[in-house]
Amino acid sequence: MSKLVMPNGAENLHVVQTGWDHPLLSMAFRPLFLMASFGSIAALAVWLGVLFGGVSHARLLLTPVVWHGHEMIFAFAATVAAGFLLTAVQTWTGQKTLAAPHLLGLIFLWCIIRISFWSVEAEQAFLVIILQVLWWGWVIVQFARPIIATKNRRNYVFIGLLTVLMLANLAALIADVSGHVGFALHIMRTCVLLFTILIALLGGRVIPFFTRSGCAREGIVLEDKSAPKWLERLLPWVALAGTVSFFMSYFFTLTVSAGVWLLLVGCLHLARMMFWYPHKVRSIPLLWSLHLAYLLLAVGLILLGSSYFHSYFSFSTGLHVITLGSIGLMILSMMSRVSLGHTGRALVVRAAISLGFMLMLMATLSRFFLSVLNLHPAAWVVSACLWGVAFTMFCVVYLPILTQPRQS
């Protein structure tokens, strides 16, 4: 039997186990962060091989570009989000989520799905789709159970968002294996916008809190102020309107272009972050990386919106500013902080991780500027390699931390 222990408050909730006692299986973030990081490095290496002819995709179940999007959105970003939320929900509710055997099953299922894309015949595609739905169902049930049991209504929104991501994942897979590649890609792009909503929701909570607590530890005094309530209430709805209008634009000509909504939500993000003291955090890597990722979210959305009105701006380029600079950097920063905090270590990153943050910025800038100069092969190689180095650094530094017991 396992029992819950909560020293130093709910934030430090962890598990002491008598059977499945390996630290890696004690909380969801430990294996899921490592799996997603290793997986992203491997997926980008394979993607470069496919692009330049070094890897044959004859056995690949999905269209290569759809597979690339799927692995970076769902195998990487969604897996990290699952690890974060399954850990955070224990703090929010005081209840355990995945026991070690169930977590091991989730890991096994994730690995089987990755292999299946390269080994299953087209006639058995439904099996892979079922496995992917099972993975999502497992995550959502484990997350929703304590939320509903404790009537934690503030976080019901995440149940809905995870469910929408699952349905979008299902739709994209079905569309691609059915030959509707364009629609599958449109769904993938919509999922990136869904992740911007997730960042808006989680970032709006954790970035101001982390900024205040991090600055306090450094002796930096901040005024007690926050973004206006009207802005906090308006932003999620405008973000949702932009995502829905973008998705519907595949089927209809809209009265108000999706580009207008995307421009507006990008500007609202810029206005919001001005209340988070971005100028105060230059010396604290765990903070400036979060603020920079949020800034790149706003910039990426503005670039997406601008692509509707001027051919100089590429939708794909703007999208990669979000996926590399916002989602990628935000994930690297959040994983670095959560892994330290929930293993009882000081919230100070090593120099290699700070360098990793800078490499992610360089990956974003190279992907953008090389694409603007029509040097697309160079943009792909340079940005992918910089990503690979940054996340390799994370794996090297955090593998011992995530596989060792929590420090008291």
C-alpha positions in Angstrom: 0.0 0.0 0.0 1.1 3.6 -0.7 0.3 6.5 1.6 0.3 10.2 1.0 2.8 12.4 2.8 2.6 16.2 2.8 5.6 17.8 4.6 5.9 21.6 4.2 2.4 21.9 2.8 0.5 20.6 -0.2 3.1 22.0 -2.7 5.4 19.3 -1.5 3.0 16.4 -1.8 4.8 13.2 -2.7 4.5 9.5 -2.2 6.4 7.1 0.0 6.1 3.6 -1.4 6.7 0.2 -0.1 6.3 -1.8 -3.3 6.8 0.3 -6.5 9.4 2.4 -4.7 11.6 3.7 -7.6 11.6 7.5 -7.3 11.0 7.8 -11.1 7.5 6.4 -10.6 6.6 8.5 -7.5 5.0 11.4 -9.4 3.8 11.8 -13.0 6.1 14.7 -13.9 9.3 12.6 -13.4 8.9 10.1 -16.3 6.7 12.2 -18.5 9.1 15.1 -18.6 12.0 12.8 -19.5 10.0 10.9 -22.1 8.8 14.0 -23.8 12.3 15.5 -23.9 14.0 12.4 -25.2 11.1 11.9 -27.6 11.3 15.4 -29.0 15.1 15.1 -29.7 14.5 11.7 -31.5 11.5 13.0 -33.4 13.4 16.0 -34.7 16.4 13.9 -35.7 14.1 11.6 -37.7 12.3 14.5 -39.2 15.6 16.0 -40.5 16.4 12.5 -41.9 13.0 12.4 -43.7 13.5 16.0 -45.1 16.9 15.3 -46.5 16.4 11.7 -47.6 18.4 9.9 -45.0 15.3 8.2 -43.4 12.8 6.3 -45.5 9.2 7.0 -44.5 7.8 4.1 -46.5 6.7 2.3 -43.3 5.3 5.5 -41.7 1.6 5.3 -41.0 1.0 9.0 -41.3 2.0 11.6 -43.9 5.5 12.7 -42.8 4.5 16.4 -42.2 1.5 15.3 -40.2 3.6 12.9 -38.2 6.1 15.7 -37.4 3.3 17.9 -36.2 1.7 15.1 -34.2 4.9 14.1 -32.4 5.8 17.7 -31.4 2.3 18.7 -30.4 1.0 15.5 -28.8 4.0 13.2 -28.0 6.0 16.2 -26.7 3.9 19.2 -25.6 0.8 17.3 -24.5 2.9 14.8 -22.6 4.6 17.6 -20.7 1.2 19.2 -20.0 -0.1 15.9 -18.7 2.9 15.5 -16.4 2.5 19.1 -15.1 -1.3 18.9 -14.6 -1.2 15.4 -13.0 1.3 16.8 -10.6 -0.4 20.2 -10.0 -3.8 18.6 -9.4 -2.3 16.9 -6.3 -1.4 20.4 -4.9 -4.8 21.8 -5.9 -6.8 19.0 -4.3 -4.6 17.2 -1.8 -5.4 13.9 -3.5 -3.1 11.3 -5.2 -3.5 10.8 -9.0 -1.6 8.0 -10.7 -0.3 5.2 -8.5 3.1 3.8 -9.7 1.6 0.7 -11.6 -0.8 2.9 -13.4 1.9 5.4 -14.3 4.1 2.6 -15.6 1.2 1.5 -17.8 0.8 5.1 -19.2 4.6 5.1 -20.0 4.3 1.8 -21.8 1.3 2.9 -23.8 3.1 6.1 -24.8 6.1 4.1 -26.1 3.9 1.6 -28.0 2.2 4.4 -29.8 5.5 5.9 -30.9 6.7 2.5 -32.3 3.3 1.8 -33.9 3.5 4.8 -36.2 6.4 3.1 -37.9 5.4 -0.5 -37.7 1.6 -0.8 -38.2 0.1 -1.4 -41.7 -2.4 1.1 -43.0 -5.2 -1.5 -42.6 -4.5 -1.6 -38.8 -4.5 2.2 -38.4 -7.6 2.1 -36.2 -5.5 0.2 -33.6 -3.1 3.1 -33.2 -6.0 5.6 -33.0 -7.6 3.5 -30.2 -4.3 3.4 -28.3 -4.0 7.2 -28.6 -7.5 7.7 -27.3 -6.8 5.3 -24.5 -3.7 7.3 -23.5 -5.8 10.5 -23.5 -8.6 8.8 -21.6 -6.2 7.6 -19.0 -4.8 11.1 -18.4 -8.1 12.9 -18.4 -9.8 10.4 -15.9 -6.8 10.6 -13.5 -6.8 14.4 -13.7 -10.6 14.8 -13.5 -11.2 12.4 -10.7 -9.7 14.5 -7.8 -11.0 17.7 -9.4 -14.6 16.5 -9.5 -14.3 14.7 -6.1 -13.2 17.9 -4.4 -15.6 20.2 -6.4 -12.5 22.2 -7.5 -14.6 24.2 -10.0 -11.8 26.7 -10.8 -9.9 23.9 -12.6 -12.8 22.4 -14.5 -11.7 24.4 -17.5 -8.6 22.1 -17.9 -10.8 19.0 -18.1 -12.6 20.6 -21.0 -9.4 21.7 -22.7 -7.8 18.3 -22.4 -10.9 16.7 -23.8 -10.9 19.1 -26.8 -7.2 18.3 -27.4 -8.1 14.6 -27.3 -10.9 15.0 -29.9 -8.6 17.1 -32.1 -5.9 14.5 -31.9 -8.4 11.8 -32.9 -9.8 13.9 -35.8 -6.3 14.7 -37.1 -5.3 11.0 -37.1 -8.6 9.9 -38.8 -8.3 12.7 -41.4 -4.7 11.8 -42.3 -5.2 8.0 -42.6 -8.3 8.8 -44.7 -6.3 10.8 -47.2 -7.4 14.3 -46.0 -3.9 15.6 -45.4 -4.8 19.3 -45.7 -7.5 19.0 -43.1 -5.2 17.0 -40.8 -2.6 19.8 -41.0 -5.3 22.4 -40.3 -6.3 20.5 -37.2 -2.7 20.4 -36.1 -2.4 24.2 -36.5 -5.6 24.6 -34.5 -4.0 22.5 -31.8 -1.1 24.9 -31.6 -3.6 27.7 -31.0 -5.3 25.5 -28.3 -1.9 25.3 -26.6 -1.7 29.1 -26.6 -5.0 29.1 -24.6 -3.4 26.6 -22.2 -0.4 28.8 -21.8 -2.6 31.9 -21.3 -4.5 30.0 -18.5 -1.5 28.5 -16.7 0.8 31.3 -17.4 -1.6 33.8 -16.0 -1.5 32.0 -12.8 2.1 30.8 -12.4 4.1 33.6 -14.0 3.0 36.4 -11.7 3.3 34.1 -8.6 6.7 32.8 -9.6 7.8 36.4 -10.3 6.8 37.6 -6.9 8.2 34.7 -5.0 11.4 34.6 -7.1 12.0 38.3 -6.8 11.4 38.1 -3.0 14.1 35.5 -2.7 16.5 37.8 -4.5 15.5 40.8 -2.3 13.8 42.6 -5.2 10.7 44.5 -4.0 7.7 44.6 -6.3 4.6 46.8 -6.0 1.4 44.9 -5.2 -0.5 45.2 -8.4 -1.9 42.9 -11.1 -3.5 43.1 -14.5 -6.9 44.6 -14.6 -9.8 42.2 -14.1 -11.4 43.2 -17.4 -8.2 42.2 -19.2 -8.0 38.8 -17.4 -11.6 38.1 -18.2 -11.5 39.3 -21.8 -8.3 37.6 -22.9 -9.4 33.9 -22.7 -12.6 34.6 -24.7 -10.7 36.5 -27.4 -8.2 33.7 -27.6 -11.0 31.2 -27.9 -12.7 33.3 -30.6 -9.4 33.4 -32.5 -9.0 29.6 -32.3 -12.6 28.8 -33.3 -12.5 31.4 -36.2 -9.3 29.9 -37.4 -10.7 26.4 -37.4 -14.0 27.4 -39.0 -12.1 29.3 -41.8 -11.3 26.0 -43.3 -15.0 25.6 -44.1 -16.4 29.1 -44.4 -15.5 32.6 -45.5 -15.9 34.5 -42.2 -17.2 38.1 -41.9 -14.4 38.9 -39.4 -11.1 37.3 -40.5 -9.3 35.0 -38.0 -6.3 37.3 -38.6 -8.2 40.1 -36.7 -8.7 37.9 -33.7 -5.2 36.6 -33.7 -3.8 40.2 -33.9 -6.1 41.3 -31.1 -5.2 38.4 -28.7 -1.5 38.9 -29.4 -1.8 42.6 -28.4 -3.8 41.6 -25.3 -1.0 39.2 -24.2 1.5 42.1 -24.6 -0.6 44.3 -22.5 -1.1 41.6 -19.8 2.6 40.8 -19.4 3.4 44.5 -18.7 1.8 44.0 -15.3 4.2 41.1 -14.5 7.4 43.2 -14.1 9.4 41.7 -17.0 12.1 44.4 -16.5 12.8 43.1 -12.9 13.7 39.6 -13.8 16.8 39.9 -16.0 19.1 38.3 -13.5 16.9 35.3 -12.7 16.9 32.6 -15.4 13.9 30.7 -14.2 11.9 34.0 -14.5 13.3 35.7 -17.6 12.8 32.5 -19.5 9.1 32.4 -18.6 8.6 36.1 -19.5 10.5 35.7 -22.8 8.4 32.6 -23.7 5.2 34.6 -23.0 6.5 37.6 -25.1 7.2 35.2 -28.0 3.6 33.9 -27.6 2.3 37.4 -28.2 4.8 38.1 -31.0 3.9 34.8 -32.7 0.2 35.5 -32.6 0.7 38.9 -34.0 2.8 37.4 -36.8 0.0 34.8 -37.5 -2.6 37.6 -37.7 -0.3 39.7 -39.9 0.0 36.8 -42.4 -3.6 37.3 -43.3 -3.0 40.8 -44.5 0.5 40.9 -46.0 2.3 38.2 -48.0 5.6 39.2 -46.4 4.6 37.4 -43.2 4.4 33.6 -43.5 1.8 31.8 -41.4 4.2 28.9 -41.0 7.0 31.2 -39.7 4.7 32.8 -37.2 3.5 29.3 -36.1 7.1 28.2 -35.4 7.8 31.3 -33.4 5.0 30.0 -31.1 6.0 26.3 -31.2 9.7 26.9 -30.7 9.9 30.2 -28.8 6.8 30.1 -26.7 5.8 26.4 -26.2 9.3 25.0 -26.4 10.9 27.6 -24.2 8.0 27.7 -21.8 8.1 23.9 -21.4 11.9 23.9 -20.9 11.6 26.6 -18.2 8.6 25.1 -16.4 10.1 21.6 -16.4 13.3 23.0 -15.0 11.4 24.7 -12.1 8.9 22.1 -11.4 11.6 19.4 -11.3 13.5 21.3 -8.7 10.6 22.4 -6.6 8.9 19.0 -6.4 12.1 17.2 -5.6 12.9 19.4 -2.7 15.8 21.3 -4.4 16.7 25.0 -4.4 15.1 26.9 -7.3 18.4 27.7 -8.9 19.3 26.3 -12.3 22.7 25.3 -13.5 24.6 27.3 -16.1 23.9 24.6 -18.7 20.1 25.1 -18.3 20.5 28.9 -18.6 22.4 28.3 -21.8 19.6 26.0 -22.9 17.1 28.8 -22.5 19.3 31.0 -24.7 19.7 28.2 -27.3 15.9 28.0 -27.5 15.8 31.7 -28.2 18.5 31.3 -30.9 16.5 28.4 -32.4 13.4 30.6 -32.7 15.3 33.5 -34.2 17.1 31.3 -36.7 13.9 29.6 -37.7 12.3 33.0 -38.3 15.1 35.0 -40.0 16.5 32.2 -42.2 12.9 31.5 -43.4 12.4 35.2 -44.1 15.6 35.0 -46.2 14.2 31.9 -48.0 17.0 29.8 -46.6 14.5 27.1 -45.5 16.8 24.0 -45.3 19.2 26.0 -43.1 16.3 27.2 -41.0 15.1 23.6 -40.4 18.6 22.2 -39.6 19.8 25.1 -37.4 16.6 25.4 -35.3 16.3 21.6 -34.9 19.9 21.2 -33.8 19.6 24.0 -31.3 16.5 22.5 -29.9 18.2 19.1 -29.7 21.2 20.6 -27.8 19.0 22.5 -25.4 16.8 19.5 -24.5 19.9 17.2 -24.3 21.2 19.6 -21.7 18.0 19.3 -19.8 18.1 15.5 -19.9 21.7 15.3 -18.8 21.2 17.7 -15.9 17.8 16.5 -14.7 18.1 12.7 -15.3 19.8 12.3 -11.9 17.3 14.7 -10.2 14.2 13.0 -11.6 15.4 9.4 -10.9 16.6 10.1 -7.3 14.5 10.4 -4.1 13.2 13.7 -3.0 15.5 15.7 -0.8 14.1 16.5 2.6 
